[in-house]
Amino acid sequence: MRKKCLFYLVALMFITSACHNGSGKPKRTDTFTKGFAKMVADECFEPIVNEELYIFEALNEEASVEVHYTDEITAIDMLLKDSIRLAITARDLTEKEKEVIRSRKLVPRTQKIATDAIALIINKENNDSLMSMSTLKKIMTGEIISWKQINPDSKYDKIAVYFDNPRSSTVRYIHDSICTDKPMYDGLMAQKSNQEVLDKVSNTPNALGVIGVNWISSPTDTTYNQFTEKVRVVSVSKWDVATADNSYKPFPAFLALNEYPLTRNMYAVLIDLRGTLPAGIVHFMAGDRGQRIVLKAGLLPAVSPMRVISVKESF
């Protein structure tokens, strides 16, 4: 009887050790294309991330991905606290943040997925759709507060500026890349999401919205040359005086030519092991299929998708 009990005890210990690694944590069972994974993404990239994951899961039926959309500060904080192993962000980690991750014996890896654009949107009734960078800076710092200061013939007075939320990557971009040496105007109005910015601008004649370009890209356009019809997209100029000839909308072609000035990068920040499902997601997004989705979403792919053309030797 004693030998029989000893046999069952040894068998139980073997089964338990097989299900756990040396640290006492459950052993990983996910692979590059199978299993379950959690990730976090900047809310600015929600439409494109949703599309990437939809296709990824369709191609890999044994993979299931749960994504949490939040602001940039929270997303980075989740990585640093090791509550998540993959984040889609609008910036790379700082060296200090990488050291925090390395201190846990993890290796942070960053993959550029796309060049993103910050789009300026106005109500469809507003015809003032040309704006210079110098004018934009004056609006964001409160030096210009009326549409009539831009165009005396404008039928609107006060400029109502809307952005997503105070902790977002969009606000950081406004502060760092537009306002630069001046504080942001305290009259700018925060919403809870990019979708709320889009809805607010479409219903407010005097509004100016600041939004990620993938929120306004037309899902049915195959030429990558159209935006949603809910709002009007502003053409932005690097020159002090904006004209139709020197102002550009955030189309992928103008991002590639560096003509549109309000650009930033989209990154996948991975602190997980190679061969895991989070690593497989990054591989897919940076691969040919994932980069085609990037282009369809209105962003500039980090790697140009390949297109094979068959050429006949004779006609």
NORNORWO-V694846 format. One record per residue. N is the residue number from 1. PSI is psi in radians with two decimals (* if undefined). OMEGA is omega as a letter, one per 30 degrees, with the letter a starting at -180 (NA if undefined). D_CENTER is the distance of its C-alpha to the mean C-alpha in Angstrom with 1 decimal. Layout:
N&PSI&OMEGA&D_CENTER  N&PSI&OMEGA&D_CENTER
//
This chain:
1&-0.72&a&63.6  2&-0.71&l&62.2  3&-0.65&a&61.1  4&-0.74&l&59.4  5&-0.70&l&57.4  6&-0.67&l&56.6  7&-0.81&a&55.2  8&-0.64&l&52.9  9&-0.77&l&51.7  10&-0.71&l&50.9  11&-0.71&l&49.1  12&-0.72&l&47.0  13&-0.66&l&46.0  14&-0.78&l&45.1  15&-0.74&a&42.8  16&-0.77&a&41.2  17&-0.49&l&40.6  18&-0.45&a&39.2  19&-0.09&a&36.5  20&2.66&l&35.4  21&-3.03&a&34.7  22&-0.39&a&36.6  23&-0.01&a&34.5  24&0.00&l&35.4  25&2.65&l&31.9  26&2.42&a&31.5  27&2.40&a&31.3  28&2.34&l&28.1  29&-0.11&a&28.7  30&2.73&l&25.3  31&-3.00&a&25.0  32&-0.54&a&22.6  33&0.12&a&22.7  34&2.73&l&24.5  35&-2.87&a&24.3  36&2.44&l&22.1  37&2.55&l&18.9  38&2.53&l&16.8  39&2.93&l&13.3  40&2.61&a&10.8  41&2.54&l&7.1  42&2.27&a&5.5  43&-0.42&l&6.8  44&-0.46&a&4.9  45&0.28&a&3.1  46&-0.83&a&6.7  47&-0.79&a&8.6  48&-0.66&l&7.4  49&-0.72&l&7.5  50&-0.75&a&10.7  51&-0.73&l&12.1  52&-0.80&a&11.7  53&-0.57&l&13.4  54&-0.81&l&15.9  55&-0.71&a&17.1  56&-0.80&a&17.2  57&-0.55&l&19.3  58&-0.63&l&21.4  59&-0.45&a&22.3  60&1.51&a&22.9  61&-0.35&l&24.9  62&0.15&l&25.7  63&2.43&l&22.1  64&2.21&a&20.6  65&2.25&l&17.1  66&2.11&a&16.5  67&2.39&l&13.0  68&2.13&l&12.8  69&2.32&a&10.1  70&-3.02&l&10.8  71&2.92&a&10.4  72&-0.75&a&9.6  73&-0.79&l&13.3  74&-0.71&a&14.1  75&-0.81&l&11.5  76&-0.70&a&13.1  77&-0.64&l&16.5  78&-0.63&l&16.3  79&-0.79&a&16.1  80&-0.53&l&18.9  81&0.02&l&21.0  82&0.50&l&20.6  83&-0.13&l&19.9  84&2.67&a&17.0  85&-0.09&l&16.8  86&2.28&l&13.2  87&2.46&l&9.9  88&2.05&a&6.3  89&3.00&l&5.8  90&0.17&l&5.9  91&2.74&l&9.5  92&2.89&l&12.2  93&2.58&l&14.8  94&2.89&l&17.8  95&-0.62&l&21.1  96&-0.73&l&22.4  97&-0.65&l&19.6  98&-0.64&l&20.3  99&-0.63&l&24.0  100&-0.75&a&23.5  101&-0.72&l&22.0  102&-0.52&l&24.7  103&-0.30&l&27.3  104&0.30&l&26.7  105&0.53&l&27.5  106&2.68&a&23.9  107&1.95&l&22.3  108&2.30&l&18.7  109&2.36&a&17.1  110&2.29&l&14.0  111&2.11&l&12.9  112&2.25&a&11.0  113&-0.65&a&9.3  114&2.87&l&8.8  115&2.10&a&9.5  116&2.89&l&7.3  117&2.51&l&9.6  118&2.10&a&10.5  119&2.52&l&12.9  120&2.23&a&16.2  121&2.56&l&17.8  122&2.92&l&21.4  123&2.60&a&23.7  124&-0.38&l&25.4  125&-0.24&a&28.7  126&2.17&a&27.8  127&-0.03&a&28.8  128&1.31&a&27.6  129&0.28&l&24.7  130&2.36&a&25.2  131&2.38&l&24.1  132&2.80&l&24.5  133&-0.62&l&22.5  134&-0.67&l&25.6  135&-0.73&l&25.9  136&-0.73&l&22.3  137&-0.71&l&23.0  138&-0.58&l&26.2  139&-0.79&a&24.5  140&-0.35&l&22.0  141&0.00&l&25.0  142&0.10&l&27.4  143&-0.56&l&29.7  144&2.17&a&29.2  145&-0.03&a&29.1  146&2.51&l&30.7  147&-0.49&a&29.9  148&-0.37&l&33.6  149&-0.40&l&33.0  150&-0.78&l&30.8  151&1.85&a&33.1  152&-0.41&a&36.5  153&0.04&a&36.9  154&2.51&l&33.7  155&0.05&l&34.7  156&2.64&a&32.2  157&-1.64&a&32.7  158&2.40&l&30.3  159&2.05&l&26.6  160&1.83&a&24.6  161&2.24&a&21.1  162&2.40&l&18.4  163&3.08&a&15.0  164&-1.18&l&13.1  165&2.77&a&14.6  166&-0.35&a&16.3  167&0.18&a&14.3  168&2.86&l&10.8  169&-0.45&l&9.0  170&-0.76&l&10.1  171&-0.72&l&13.6  172&-0.70&l&13.5  173&-0.78&l&12.7  174&-0.80&a&15.5  175&-0.83&a&17.8  176&-0.66&a&17.4  177&-0.33&a&17.0  178&-0.96&a&18.8  179&-0.56&l&21.4  180&-1.66&a&22.0  181&0.07&a&25.6  182&2.62&l&25.9  183&2.66&l&24.9  184&2.52&l&22.6  185&2.29&a&24.8  186&0.01&l&25.4  187&-0.03&l&25.7  188&2.48&a&22.0  189&2.20&a&21.2  190&2.47&l&18.4  191&-3.06&a&17.5  192&-0.34&a&16.0  193&2.95&l&12.9  194&-0.61&l&11.3  195&-0.68&l&13.8  196&-0.62&l&16.6  197&-0.80&l&15.9  198&-0.79&l&16.2  199&-0.70&a&19.3  200&-0.79&a&20.8  201&-0.68&a&20.6  202&-0.33&a&22.1  203&0.04&a&24.9  204&1.87&a&25.6  205&-0.59&a&27.4  206&0.29&a&27.1  207&2.66&l&23.3  208&2.05&a&20.7  209&2.57&l&17.1  210&2.10&a&14.0  211&2.70&l&10.9  212&2.41&a&7.6  213&-0.50&a&9.4  214&-0.19&l&8.2  215&-0.31&a&10.0  216&0.01&l&13.1  217&2.46&a&13.5  218&2.10&a&16.7  219&-0.28&a&16.6  220&-0.05&a&20.2  221&2.22&l&20.1  222&0.00&l&20.9  223&-0.10&a&21.4  224&0.63&a&17.8  225&0.44&l&19.8  226&2.70&l&19.4  227&3.01&l&17.5  228&2.63&a&18.2  229&0.05&a&21.7  230&-0.54&a&21.1  231&3.03&l&20.6  232&2.35&a&21.4  233&2.28&a&18.9  234&2.40&l&20.2  235&2.28&a&21.2  236&2.44&a&20.8  237&2.50&l&23.3  238&-0.32&a&23.7  239&2.79&a&27.4  240&-0.56&l&29.1  241&2.03&a&30.3  242&2.25&l&27.9  243&2.95&l&29.6  244&-0.47&a&28.8  245&-0.42&a&29.4  246&0.22&a&27.1  247&2.53&a&24.1  248&2.56&l&21.2  249&2.79&a&18.5  250&0.99&l&14.9  251&2.63&a&16.0  252&-0.65&a&15.0  253&-0.71&a&18.6  254&-0.40&l&18.6  255&-0.72&a&15.5  256&-0.65&a&17.6  257&-0.02&a&20.6  258&0.52&l&19.1  259&-0.61&l&20.6  260&2.17&a&17.7  261&-0.35&a&17.4  262&1.35&a&14.2  263&2.76&l&11.8  264&3.07&a&9.6  265&2.71&l&8.2  266&2.20&a&5.4  267&2.64&l&7.7  268&2.05&a&9.3  269&2.03&a&11.8  270&2.28&l&14.9  271&0.37&a&18.1  272&3.04&a&19.9  273&2.74&l&22.8  274&2.55&l&23.0  275&-0.04&l&24.0  276&2.97&a&22.2  277&-0.75&l&20.0  278&-0.68&l&16.8  279&-0.62&l&17.8  280&-0.63&l&18.4  281&-0.80&l&15.0  282&-0.75&l&13.6  283&-0.72&l&16.6  284&-0.82&a&15.9  285&-0.57&a&12.3  286&-0.13&a&13.8  287&-3.10&a&17.0  288&-0.85&a&18.4  289&-0.78&l&17.6  290&-0.63&a&13.9  291&-0.51&l&13.7  292&-0.63&l&15.6  293&-0.69&l&13.1  294&-0.83&a&10.5  295&-0.72&l&13.3  296&-0.52&a&14.2  297&-0.05&l&10.8  298&0.13&l&11.7  299&2.92&l&9.8  300&2.07&a&12.1  301&2.52&l&12.5  302&-0.56&l&13.2  303&2.20&a&16.4  304&2.20&l&18.3  305&2.46&a&19.2  306&2.44&l&22.9  307&2.08&a&25.2  308&2.19&a&28.8  309&2.21&l&31.5  310&2.16&a&35.0  311&2.16&l&37.6  312&2.46&l&41.2  313&-0.47&l&44.0  314&2.76&a&46.2  315&*&NA&46.1
//
